[in-house]
């Protein structure tokens, strides 16, 4: 790809996708959305690609979620193309593919960054990484899968605590509860993720892909079980975004003050 916002590298049967915005904590803007979504499309269409590894540039942030600076300038985080919009946030969260996706989480994964990790099939995390959905602290909610995927991937009450408080969960604790597969020092992150990818890629590719589609209920590029959740998600988001609190939260955050919630 020519846009340096997303870097892609083919290594054997693996495609490594790197969010390359370390100056913005690898936050998601429209270019990131298009870059990740296009990379996934290309991986799905290429028989030589058997595993995708997604990571972030630098050693601090995997992805900070939505680019609030871009939003403050009036920029959209979504592309104009409806087909690309249908991929969901970051071009990924509603974009299931048959190829296994490994997230190599090199730092904090907050908001939409956590939702990217939740969409991945396997997570390898650096030992300083954290996962969090802080939207409730600013009058919003985790509308890119973060309101339903945590309860599928964590014990329900553990998930509810973190979803309700907005507090992060450490890589070690996430691994204890099964959200993360491996926790390693940062220097070992990519070698561990790539070794796992190579092990998967050594297996019969069609068998692996069928296994993923059946395990997740993926048919014709969609996960049928998620359809009613996304529909409900859209209804609730539309209502919430019309509330006073949804305006107060971001305003208070920008003004560095405690929000005054009205529950209306």
N, C-alpha and C positions, 0 to 999 in steps of 0.2 A: 504494500500500500504506500502511496506517496505522502499522505498526510501523517506527520510525525506525532499527532495526538495519540494514535494507536500504532504500536509497533507489532509486526507479525514476523515470526521466524519459523521456517520449516526445519525440523530436525528429525530426520528419518521419517517415521510415520506419525510424528507429533507436530502440532501447530501450537506455538507459544504466542499468546496474545498479551501484550503489556499496555496497560493504561499509562501513558507517558505525559502526565501533567504534575510532576512532583511539586512545582511551584504553587499549584492550586490543590495540593493534597490529593491529587488524582480524582478531583471532583468531576461529576458527569455533566457535560454540556451536549449540545446537539451533535458535535463532531465525534464525541466519544460514543454516543448512541449509534450513529451511523457506522463508525469503525468497528465496534464490537459486533453489531448485528450483521454487518457484511462479512466479517471474519467467520462467524458461525455459519452463515449461508454457504460460504466457500468450503468450509470444512465438511459440511454435510454433503455437498455435491461432489467432493473429491474422494474417490475410492482409496487413494493413497494415504489420506489422513484418517487415523484411527482413534486418536485421543487429542483433546484440546486442553491446554494448560493456560489458565488466565491468572495474571498477577499485576502488581502495580510497580511503578518505578520508585526507586529510593528505598529507604529503610524505616520510614515513619508511618506512611499511610498506604494501605491497600486501595481504599477508596473512601473519601469522606462523604459520599452521597451526592445529592444535587448541588450544582454550582450556584450558590446563593448570590455570589457576586454577579454572575451572568444574569440571573433573574432580576436583580436590582437594577440592571441596565435595560431591562425590558426584553431581554433575549428569551426565546423559547428553548427549552431543553429537549424538544422533540423536533424531528425533521418535518418538512412539508409533505413528504410522500406518505400517503395513508398506509401503504403496504409496510413501510418502515416503522411507522407509528405503531402498527399492530404487534411489533416485536416487544412492546412494553418498555418500561424504563431501562435505560442503558443499552437498548437494543437486545436485551437478554431475558428479562424476568418473565416474559410471556412468550418465549421463543425456544421451545423445547426442540432439541435435535437428538438424533440417534447416537451420535458419537459421545462417549463419556467426557465429562468436563471436570477437571481438577482445578480447584482454586488454591493457589499458593499465596496465602495471606501474609504479607510482609510487614504489616503494621496494623493500625486500627481500621476496622471495617464498620463504619457507622452509617445509620440511615440506609440510603440506597446501596451503599457499599456492603452492608450486612445482607441486604436483599439479593445482591449479586452472589454472595457466598452461599446463601440459602438455596439459590437456584442451581448451584453446582452440585455434582454428584458426590464428590469427595473433597474434603478440605484438609490441606496440610498447612499448619500455622506456625509462624515464628513464635518463640516463647514469650515475646513481649506484646503479641497481638491481642486485641480486644474486639469484641463484637457488641454492637449496641443499636437500639432503635429509639433515639431520643426525641422523636417527633412529638410525643405527648407533652414534653416539657415546653414546647413552643406553640401549642394550640393546634397541631396538625396530627396526622396519624400515618402509620407506615403503609402507604397505599400501593406499594410495588411488591406485594406478596408478604410483607412483614407482619400483616395482621392475621394471616392464617398459616403460613409455613412454619413458624416456630413451634406451634402446638402439634405439628406433624413430626417434627424432628427432635423435640425435647420432651421430657416428661411434662404433662400439661401444667402442673402447678409451678414448676420452675419457669416454664415459658411465660405463664401469666404474670409472675412476679416481675420479670424483666420487661415485659411488654407494658405493664401498668406503671412501673416506676421510671422507665426509660434509662435505668442504670445499665452500664455495660457488664458483660461477662468476660472473664479472662479466658485466654486460650486453654489454660490448664483446666479450669472448671468446665468449659465447653467440651473438652475432650472427655472429662469424667462422665458427663451426661450423654455422650455419643454424638454431639453436634460436629466435633472435629475428630478426624481420623488419627492424625499424627501431630505432635508438638515437638519442634526441634529448634536448636539455636538458629539465628538468622543465617549464618554462614552455610548451614546445612539445608536451608529451605528449598532452594531450587534443585540441588542434587537429589533430595528425597522425593520431591514431586516428580522430577523427570525419571527417576528410577522406577517409581510406581507406574508412571505412564508407559515406560518401555515394557514393563511386565504385562500390562494390559494389552499393549499393542502386539505382543508376541502371540496372543491368542487369536483364534479364528475371528476375523473382524465382523462377519455377518452374524455369528453367534453372539458376540458381545452386544451388537446393536439390537438384535431381537430381544435379548435379555433386558436391555434398558427399556425398550418400548413396552414390553409386557409388564415389567416391574412398575413403571410409572403411568401406564395406560395411555401412551402416546400413539395417536392415530392421525395420519395425514398432517403431521406437523403441529398437532394440538393435543393437549392433555384434557380429555373429556371431563374428568372429575373436577378440574379447576374452573370450568366454564361458569357454573352457578356462583362460585366464590368471587370470580372477577366481576360478574354482574352485580352481586350484592356490594362488592367493594366500590364500584362506580357510583351506585346509588348513595351510599353512605358518604363517599368523598364529596359528591356534589352538594349534599346537604350541609356537611361540615364546613366546606369552604365559603358558604354564605353566612356563617355565624360571625358574631362580633369577636368571639374568642380567637377564631382563626386569623383575624386581622390584628388583634391585640398581641398575640404571641410573637410573631415576627417583628412587630414594631418595638416591643419591649426588648427583644433580643438585640436589635440594632441600636437601641438607645441604652443598652447595658443596665437595665433595671429589672426589677421583679415584676412579672406580669400581674395584672389585676383581672382575674377571671370572673366572668358574669354568668357562665353556663347558659349563654344564649347567643 
